[in-house]
Amino acid sequence: MKKIFLVLVAFAALASCKNTKALLPNVSGKAGEIIVVIEKADWEGGLGSQVRDLLACDCPYLAQKEPLYSLVNVAPGGFGDLFKVHRNIVFFTINQQLDSTGITYRHDVWASPQCLVQIGARNAEEAAELVKDNGKTIVSFIEQAERDRVIRNCVRYEERDIAPNVSAVFWGSPHFPMGYKLKKITDDFAWVADEKQYTIQGIFVYKYPATRDADELSMDRIIAKRNEILKENVPGMFENTWMTTGEYMPPQIEFFRYRGRDFAQVRGLWEVENDYMGGPFVSHSFYSPDGSSVIVAEAFVYAPKYDKRQYLRQVESILFSWEWAD
């Protein structure tokens, strides 16, 4: 009997270890917010300026200035349980006696789903240099954590009748959360949106025959096709109006590989020809599985009364949830 009891205790201990993550509390804090744990003197000095230049710079391609992230400074002595469960934490340890310095990226330390960036340095100048040299990785790590939270909710609270309809035409689809409705679908164009009184978060998915030219996924070709297809499929509120690409701020293109899928990402501003509507958009252009078509998944936001950073981050994250039907 004693042996059976010991075996049961051992299994319970193993189960406890495996479920540690499940026992963590849910994260707190607003989306797009970061707790920066650092001494006040360093926050107000050159190190703090370096952190703000990286994490609170202007969010790209918004009509009004908004910071990339909202930062909250907390001194190490005040970093208690209330702050430990925050969704995004950047924690500085500055001590002349440190044996080693550098940056560590961790998930789900005090809460879930949490991201923690730990930066260890012997002095503020060394810490600032670490932030400067690793800035792109730091931002990408936090951005991915924010994106994964949105995708997790998209899958958990999915409008399950949309993706099958989109997949039937485009061989795949993003996951659309509750609130999104399928407004239009044809043989080569789909329009899905969450439309509220003062905001619109929308996604277009469209395709066109691929030529496999070297410049097929160039900025000029992508924007030319975008304007052609949206003029045909996205009319404005009034006669002789349609969605197009804004020229006030030229679009920007980058190339990504994400979970096995290569795509060209374009950021820009959209507007309505012969009208005054507009806002930001992000598009992903990539080839169909058989290479016969270029598929474009595009997110856009219309929110004239509100800041747009979080609306865009939410709908942009949906694009990253794309899955092939297979």
DACOR-V140830 format. One record per helix or strand. SS is the DSSP state (@ for helix, = for strand). FROM is the first residue (numbers start at 1). TO is the last residue. If there is no record, write none. Layout:
ss: {SS | SS}
from: {FROM | FROM}
to: {TO | TO}
This chain:
ss: {@ | @ | = | = | = | @ | @ | = | = | = | @ | @ | = | = | = | = | = | @ | @ | = | @ | = | = | = | = | = | @ | = | = | = | = | = | = | @ | =}
from: {2 | 20 | 25 | 28 | 33 | 40 | 46 | 58 | 67 | 70 | 76 | 81 | 86 | 88 | 102 | 111 | 115 | 124 | 135 | 158 | 160 | 172 | 177 | 181 | 189 | 200 | 219 | 235 | 242 | 252 | 261 | 278 | 293 | 309 | 323}
to: {18 | 23 | 26 | 28 | 37 | 43 | 55 | 58 | 67 | 74 | 78 | 84 | 86 | 94 | 107 | 112 | 121 | 133 | 156 | 158 | 170 | 173 | 177 | 185 | 195 | 209 | 233 | 235 | 245 | 258 | 273 | 287 | 302 | 319 | 324}
